[in-house]
Amino acid sequence: MAEVKVPFYGHVRQYHNLKAEIDGAINRVLESGVYTLGAEGKKLEAELQEYTGMKHAITVNSGTDAIWFALLALGVGKGDEVITTSNTFWATAESVWLIGATPVFVDIDPKTRNIDLAKIEEKITPKTKAIIPVHLFGLPVDMKEIKRIADKHNLFIVEDAAQALGSRGDTFKIGEYSDALCTSFITAKNLGCFGDGGAVFTNRDDIVEKLMRFRNHGSIKRSVHSVGWNSRLDEIQAAVLSVKLKHLDEWSDLRAARAAEYTEQLKDTGIGLPYVNPGYKHVFHLYVIETQGRDDLQAYLLEKGIVALTNYPIAIHQQEGFPFGAGDPKPYLPHTEKHAASVLSLPVYPEITSEEVTYVCDCVKEWVALQK
Ligand SMILES: Cc1ncc(COP(=O)(O)O)c(C=O)c1O
């Protein structure tokens, strides 16, 4: 393998840029002697509420737990169906299986790569209890339309914003129309810690206590328990996330700026490029292109020292591990399958330089020329 010239992730660069502040925050926690559910977590929750404009933020140990707990707190459970997309990270569906419900997959809109809004209603049955729109790659789903459908059929909405913190729609904020908004703080995310983390946001007062219990062995008072799990965000991660949250908007703008450079330089190559709905803020967690010969392009780029990855080359319903009699055993999702076979994610992060983006684009163009 050639020496890596353009890595896929920028988090080590990000750490170096913020080293003094991050090291200081970690040291503060180490000296405090409080490592779980302390002042740092509370401070972060207040900052996250302010940032999102949501009434409550409850930190947990992962994005998966965030979705799982949100569904559980809303009373979705065994025998229920939950509408979502198969073009997502496995955990979206996993959280549905964890509560004993069945994910029902709607095909994607090939333009946005998000759930096809026009195909949701045909999948709704008397068992449907909730919709999980996934704001994939950092582009929000049209939540006005999701809200219209959910109200019409009396469904809960749990947003999977693991890849989309900081994004917004044309006339709506993510979280504004849903029962819960969930995110992940795993390292690679736009707001990432040094390990695992996540949060549930909600404007509903009635589910907050449940969420706080679920993350801490059912306890909100010392020695008093109901059924819950161990899913606390530790104080070190909370302190790191507080440092990073201040930079999130600036980082989203840098991601969007580098993404615009990719789009400009690749627009005449015939390769499928990301779409942004007019007026939306796409935060480009990933810059995903589509092409036939994807594996070959990925190998070509690697030879040039560029690491490109695939998100997601095997859709959920195509996975061998697709479990537990999960509803329709063979959903017909042609756009999702076509997308999975052709996706390639090019490196995009706040710390990538324009020169690196140009180098990647030049190599992609060389490969395109070789195909003729
Ligand atoms: C779309 C999506 N949903 C859910 C998750 C789950 O988050 P976590 O890995 O923190 O459990 C992730 C990320 O990993 C994700 O990308």
The ligand as an SDF file (V2000), in Angstrom:
LIG
                    3D

 16 16  0  0  0  0  0  0  0  0999 V2000
  -26.9960    6.7640   11.1300 C   0  0  0  0  0  0  0  0  0  0  0  0
  -26.4770    6.2120   12.4200 C   0  0  0  0  0  0  0  0  0  0  0  0
  -27.3450    5.7720   13.3350 N   0  0  0  0  0  0  0  0  0  0  0  0
  -26.9250    5.2900   14.5180 C   0  0  0  0  0  0  0  0  0  0  0  0
  -25.5950    5.2240   14.8370 C   0  0  0  0  0  0  0  0  0  0  0  0
  -25.1980    4.6010   16.1340 C   0  0  0  0  0  0  0  0  0  0  0  0
  -24.3940    5.3910   16.9260 O   0  0  0  0  0  0  0  0  0  0  0  0
  -23.3500    4.7110   17.9300 P   0  0  0  0  0  0  0  0  0  0  0  0
  -22.2600    4.0970   17.1420 O   0  0  0  0  0  0  0  0  0  0  0  0
  -22.8930    5.8430   18.7840 O   0  0  0  0  0  0  0  0  0  0  0  0
  -24.1010    3.6990   18.7310 O   0  0  0  0  0  0  0  0  0  0  0  0
  -24.6410    5.6920   13.9050 C   0  0  0  0  0  0  0  0  0  0  0  0
  -23.1820    5.7350   14.1470 C   0  0  0  0  0  0  0  0  0  0  0  0
  -22.4380    4.9620   14.5420 O   0  0  0  0  0  0  0  0  0  0  0  0
  -25.0880    6.1800   12.6670 C   0  0  0  0  0  0  0  0  0  0  0  0
  -24.2300    6.6130   11.7450 O   0  0  0  0  0  0  0  0  0  0  0  0
  1  2  1  0
  2  3  1  0
  2 15  2  0
  3  4  2  0
  4  5  1  0
  5  6  1  0
  5 12  2  0
  6  7  1  0
  7  8  1  0
  8  9  2  0
  8 10  1  0
  8 11  1  0
 12 13  1  0
 12 15  1  0
 13 14  2  0
 15 16  1  0
M  END
$$$$
